[in-house]
Amino acid sequence: MEYTLSNGDVVEIRDRSTLTERLSRPVSIAQTRSVPVSQKLLSKGFNEADATTWGPMYDLSPDEWERLWAYKTAVIAAMVVKWPWPLDISEEGAGNVHPDVFEELASVCNLAFRGESFEIDPDPKVDTSASTD
């Protein structure tokens, strides 16, 4: 399924029904490792949609940040079929896109991985130009 990012780039997202064990296993492992971190944030009132609740993010340890990042890169690598950038579709490639693109793509891929609709209204004010730095 195609999804237009808020910067106008179009990516193709895999339907959950087409996932293989090889694609889903790294995501499931990373998800298991990141759940305690997500629960910690939620228990402290974190809400990604409300910047006034982001304080608990700044109390995460480097290991906790790594766990969240590992899940996001794994889910992107598993769920993206095609993207417009000259990068391999892999965990390493996911880490080389612009941070705003990365976060938006991780959110969309997370929803797709869970089999949920990912019709997200992008914020047109956010600069999400892809980067290959």
C-alpha positions in Angstrom: 0.0 0.0 0.0 1.3 3.4 -0.9 1.7 6.1 1.7 2.6 9.7 1.1 4.9 11.2 3.7 4.4 14.7 4.9 7.3 15.8 2.8 5.6 14.5 -0.3 7.7 11.4 -0.8 5.8 8.2 -1.5 6.7 4.9 0.2 5.2 1.5 -0.4 4.2 -0.3 2.9 3.9 -4.1 3.1 0.5 -5.5 4.1 0.7 -7.5 7.3 -0.7 -10.5 5.5 2.5 -10.7 3.3 4.9 -10.8 6.2 7.2 -13.8 6.4 8.8 -15.2 9.6 12.2 -13.8 8.4 10.8 -10.3 8.3 8.7 -10.4 11.4 11.1 -12.2 13.8 13.6 -9.2 14.2 10.6 -6.9 14.8 9.1 -9.2 17.4 12.4 -9.5 19.2 13.0 -5.7 19.2 9.4 -5.1 20.3 9.9 -7.5 23.3 13.0 -5.5 24.3 11.3 -2.1 23.9 8.0 -2.9 25.7 9.4 -2.1 29.2 10.6 1.2 28.0 7.3 2.1 26.4 5.5 1.1 29.6 7.8 3.2 31.6 7.1 6.3 29.4 3.3 5.6 29.5 3.3 5.2 33.3 4.9 8.7 33.6 2.2 10.2 31.4 4.0 10.3 28.1 1.8 11.0 25.1 3.6 11.3 21.7 0.9 13.6 20.4 1.3 16.1 23.3 4.8 17.7 23.5 4.0 18.9 27.1 4.2 15.3 28.2 7.6 14.5 26.7 9.6 15.1 29.9 10.0 11.4 30.7 11.8 10.9 27.4 14.7 12.9 28.7 15.1 10.5 31.7 15.8 7.5 29.5 19.1 5.7 29.7 21.2 5.2 26.5 20.2 1.5 26.6 16.5 2.5 26.7 16.9 4.9 23.8 18.7 2.1 21.9 15.8 -0.3 22.5 13.3 2.1 21.1 15.5 2.9 18.1 16.1 -0.8 17.5 12.4 -1.5 17.3 11.7 1.5 15.0 14.5 0.5 12.6 13.4 -3.2 12.6 9.8 -2.3 11.9 10.7 0.0 9.1 13.0 -2.6 7.5 10.3 -5.2 7.7 7.4 -3.1 6.5 8.8 -0.9 3.7 8.7 -2.5 0.3 9.9 0.6 -1.7 11.1 4.1 -0.9 12.4 6.9 -3.1 15.8 7.3 -1.5 19.2 5.8 -2.7 19.4 3.6 0.4 19.0 -0.1 1.0 15.7 -0.9 2.7 17.3 -2.2 5.9 17.8 -1.3 9.5 20.9 0.6 8.5 19.2 2.4 5.6 16.3 3.4 8.0 18.9 5.0 10.2 20.1 7.2 7.4 16.9 9.1 6.6 15.9 12.5 8.0 14.8 12.2 11.7 11.3 13.5 10.9 10.9 11.1 8.1 12.2 8.3 10.3 9.7 9.0 13.0 6.8 9.3 10.6 7.8 6.2 8.8 8.3 4.3 12.1 4.8 5.3 13.2 3.2 4.2 9.9 5.1 0.9 9.8 4.2 0.2 13.4 0.5 0.5 12.6 0.9 -1.6 9.5 2.8 -4.3 11.5 0.0 -4.4 14.0 -2.5 -4.7 11.1 -4.0 -1.3 11.8 -4.9 1.5 9.4 -2.1 4.0 8.9 -4.1 6.9 7.4 -2.2 9.5 9.4 -2.7 13.2 8.7 0.8 14.5 8.3 1.6 18.0 9.7 2.4 20.1 6.6 4.5 22.5 8.8 7.1 19.8 9.6 10.2 19.7 7.3 10.7 16.0 6.6 13.2 16.3 3.7 15.0 12.9 3.3 18.7 12.9 4.2 21.3 10.4 3.3 24.0 11.8 5.6 
